[in-house]
């Protein structure tokens, strides 16, 4: 797994904003350019369209979670409209830029078909910094296509996914109602975006000095280990994966777009 490099912000508490991306990533939330397709009536006929729809939804979901879990003061959010329903969006430029760049970095890896899931992890304040909640977006069922076929129509001519905005709207509503049922978080929590790679021996973490990603904490790592004499890759679960309590959010399915969402609550949160 990988997450993003830290930085300090001068407006909000240092423990809140902890991730950094290079300036080359750019998605303009303020101008509502979250995808390159018609979000009101998306046609998921190519893998590029599927990933664009996912990126569009992920952006809104992150803003929603930060609002509903009180990571920032609610007065720092404004009401916008997306998927034909009211949604929350942070007004702070640094928060918006973080989310824009985070989704762009995830989108790059999605186009490479290397990710099985993305999760927003909320950590306790220092000195513990233990994972308290993990909102997981599973894209394991997304198709895997060569880079040369990102814009190639799927075979079988899938019908227009006219119900996708309605499913997104229902998921955002579920996020809001579920969040009110979760136990409150302590003040000054931090958060990060974590990606999990597909279980493919040819897929390698996007780590290095020129990337926005760094290795996740050991407790959030799903590590490959040899399982037999032929050194076939297996996996071990990090101690913080799976959580102590899991609550389903929703499954979204439309054509090639198949995503499942749930939230995991960590041991330290439930023991407080």
WOTADA-V353838 format. One record per residue. N is the residue number from 1. SS is DSSP state (2 for helix, 1 for strand, 0 for the rest). PHI is phi as a letter, one per 20 degrees, with the letter a starting at -180 (* if undefined). BURIAL is 1 if it has 16 or more other C-alpha atoms within 10 Angstrom, else 0. Layout:
# WOTADA-V353838
N/SS/PHI/BURIAL
N/SS/PHI/BURIAL
This chain:
# WOTADA-V353838
1/0/*/1
2/1/c/1
3/1/c/1
4/1/d/1
5/1/f/1
6/0/f/0
7/0/b/0
8/0/d/0
9/0/d/0
10/0/e/0
11/0/e/0
12/0/d/0
13/0/g/0
14/0/g/0
15/0/f/1
16/0/e/1
17/0/e/1
18/0/c/1
19/0/c/1
20/1/c/1
21/0/c/1
22/0/f/0
23/0/f/0
24/0/f/0
25/0/f/1
26/0/b/0
27/0/c/1
28/0/e/0
29/0/f/1
30/0/g/0
31/0/e/0
32/0/m/0
33/0/e/0
34/0/e/1
35/0/b/1
36/0/d/0
37/0/c/1
38/0/f/0
39/0/f/1
40/0/f/0
41/0/b/0
42/0/f/1
43/0/d/1
44/0/e/1
45/0/e/1
46/0/c/1
47/2/f/1
48/2/g/1
49/2/f/1
50/2/f/1
51/2/f/1
52/2/f/1
53/2/f/1
54/2/f/1
55/2/f/1
56/2/f/1
57/2/f/1
58/2/g/1
59/2/g/1
60/2/f/1
61/2/f/1
62/2/f/1
63/2/g/1
64/2/f/1
65/2/f/1
66/2/f/1
67/2/f/1
68/2/f/1
69/0/e/1
70/0/l/1
71/0/f/1
72/0/c/1
73/0/g/0
74/2/f/0
75/2/f/0
76/2/e/0
77/1/d/1
78/1/d/0
79/1/e/0
80/1/d/0
81/1/c/0
82/1/b/1
83/0/l/1
84/0/m/0
85/1/b/0
86/1/f/0
87/1/c/1
88/1/d/1
89/1/c/1
90/1/f/1
91/0/e/0
92/0/e/0
93/2/g/0
94/2/f/0
95/2/f/1
96/2/f/1
97/2/f/1
98/2/g/1
99/2/f/1
100/2/g/1
101/2/f/1
102/2/f/1
103/2/f/1
104/2/f/1
105/2/f/1
106/2/f/1
107/2/f/1
108/2/g/0
109/2/f/0
110/2/f/1
111/2/f/1
112/0/e/0
113/0/l/1
114/0/d/1
115/1/d/1
116/1/d/1
117/1/a/1
118/1/c/1
119/1/c/1
120/1/e/1
121/1/d/1
122/1/d/1
123/1/d/1
124/0/f/1
125/0/f/1
126/0/g/0
127/0/e/0
128/0/f/0
129/0/l/0
130/0/f/1
131/1/f/1
132/1/d/1
133/1/c/1
134/1/c/1
135/1/e/1
136/1/d/1
137/1/d/1
138/1/e/1
139/0/d/1
140/0/g/1
141/0/e/0
142/0/f/1
143/0/f/0
144/0/d/1
145/0/c/0
146/0/f/0
147/2/f/0
148/2/f/0
149/2/d/0
150/0/g/1
151/0/d/0
152/0/e/0
153/0/g/0
154/0/f/0
155/0/f/0
156/0/n/0
157/0/l/0
158/0/f/0
159/0/f/0
160/0/g/0
161/0/e/1
162/0/f/0
163/0/e/0
164/2/f/1
165/2/g/1
166/2/f/0
167/2/f/1
168/2/f/1
169/2/f/1
170/2/f/1
171/2/f/1
172/2/f/1
173/2/f/1
174/2/f/0
175/2/g/1
176/2/f/1
177/2/f/0
178/2/f/0
179/2/f/1
180/2/f/0
181/2/e/0
182/0/f/0
183/0/f/0
184/0/f/0
185/0/e/1
186/0/f/0
187/0/f/0
188/0/m/1
189/0/f/1
190/1/d/1
191/1/b/1
192/1/b/1
193/1/d/1
194/1/d/1
195/1/d/1
196/1/d/1
197/1/f/1
198/0/f/1
199/0/f/1
200/0/c/0
201/0/f/0
202/0/e/0
203/0/d/0
204/0/c/0
205/0/f/1
206/0/e/1
207/0/d/0
208/0/q/0
209/0/f/0
210/0/d/0
211/0/d/0
212/0/e/1
213/1/d/1
214/1/c/1
215/1/f/1
216/0/f/1
217/0/g/0
218/2/g/0
219/2/f/0
220/2/d/1
221/0/e/1
222/1/d/1
223/1/e/0
224/1/e/0
225/1/c/0
226/1/f/0
227/0/d/0
228/0/b/0
229/0/f/0
230/0/e/0
231/0/l/0
232/0/f/0
233/1/f/0
234/1/c/0
235/1/c/0
236/1/c/0
237/1/e/0
238/0/f/0
239/0/f/0
240/0/e/1
241/0/e/1
242/0/n/0
243/0/m/1
244/0/e/0
245/1/c/0
246/1/d/0
247/1/c/0
248/1/f/0
249/1/d/1
250/1/a/1
251/1/d/0
252/1/d/1
253/1/c/0
254/1/b/1
255/0/m/1
256/0/f/1
257/1/e/1
258/1/c/1
259/1/c/1
260/1/d/1
261/1/c/1
262/1/b/1
263/1/c/1
264/1/d/1
265/1/d/1
266/0/f/1
267/2/f/1
268/2/f/1
269/2/f/1
270/2/f/0
271/2/e/0
272/0/f/0
